[in-house]
């Protein structure tokens, strides 16, 4: 069972609203950083968001990457998804990253919905890190979990074999259902 309540997470739109309440004349600017693609079509999008206050002082930045394909928003709108995620991360870096109960959270509701749907489409290592981050608050607990499941000492997620990565992903996904 997941250790988080999706209803408690705020959306990027709510973070943007918080930003403009505090900085009514502030600016949110985004920039597409890459043009990587395949067969003449861009398939990966890396976006950087910049947050400026009312005096045009840079307050925070945030980066996000999404790839075209898979399911959900990335099936047709990976660029837009990356832009929203970058803004969400920038607002998090500016400390607009609280849940509805006031607890500090970096992830947005949109990111946690991806975890719930199992849509983390990145590398197995990235997926394991995301799933472990949902389940455990600190690195020591994450390491202990991996070692307990695998029956051996591990230095970190990158130390896992591909079979172990698959095993851990399946275990963690099973526990969040």
Helices and strands as residue ranges (DSSP letters): G 6-8, H 12-22, E 27-32, E 37-38, E 41-42, E 44-52, E 58-67, G 72-75, H 78-93, H 109-117, H 124-135, H 139-150, G 157-159, H 162-176
